[in-house]
């Protein structure tokens, strides 16, 4: 396995677990984030949403990095969808879709 692929796998694995560790498992940061009584419910919802997004993004990256076949269209679609969701309905490249109307 090549060094760039190993680095991509390491980064995606860290992405998949770091948000959950920081916001739920490790006591000090968890007390400041998910379990903070001063946070309103909406802030806790967005924290949970971020954790789920990080896990799904990390798992998607792992699945793509560990695949045997190389389908460039699949990679392009994954990049587009991750940018589309992250930017609140707009692709980072500024391309409008039917969902933006």
N, C-alpha and C positions, 0 to 999 in steps of 0.2 A: 504494500500500500504506500502511495506517495506521501511525502511530507505535507503538501498543501491539503490533501484530503484528510489526513490525521488532524491537522489544525482546524479544519472546518467541522469535523466530528466533535472535537473537544469544545469548540465555541458553541455549537448547537446543544451539546449535552449540558454545558454550564447554563445556557439560556433557559433550557427546559426546567432546571431545578432551582436556579438562584432566586427567582422572585418568590417562590413558595417558601424556601428556606428563610429568606430575609423577612418576609411579612407574616409567616405563620409559625415557623419552627423555632428559630433562634429567639430566646425570650426578650432581650432588650429591644431589638428593632420591632418585634411583633407587638410589644406594649406601646410603641409609638405609632403603629400603623393599624393593623386589623383589629387589635383589641384595645384601641384608645377610646375611652369613654367620652372624650371631648369631641371626637369626630362625629359629624352628622351621618345619618344612614346613607345619604347619597355618596359621601366620600368613601365609606366602607364598600359600597357597591362598586365604585370605580376602582378601588384597590383590588377587589376580588376579580373584576373584569380584567384588570392588568395581569393578574396572576394566571388566569385561564389563557389569555392571549399569549403570554410568554411560554407557557407549557405547550400550547398547540403550535406555536411558531418553532420552538425547539424540536418538537417531535417531527414536524414537517421537514425541517432541515436535516434531521437524522435520516428520515426515510429517503429523502432525495440523495443524500451523500452516500448512503449504503446501497443504493440501487445498482443493479448490474447494467441495465439498459440505459442508454443515453438518449433521451427524447428532448430536444431543445424546446419544443412547443410546450411540454409539461413544465419545464423550468421557467419559461417566459410567463406562462399563466400563473404560476405560483408567485413570482415576483410582482406581477400586476395586482393580484388579489390581495397580497399582504400590504402593498402600498395603498390600494383602494380603501381597505378597511381602516388602516391607520390614519389616513387623512380625512376621515369622516365622510366618506362617500365620493371623494375625488382622487383620482390617480395622482401620484406625485408629479407626473409629467404634465399635468394640466389638461389631460384629455377628458372631455366630458362624456359620460355614458347615459344611457336611458334612465338609469337609477338616480342621476343627478337632478332631473327635472323637478 
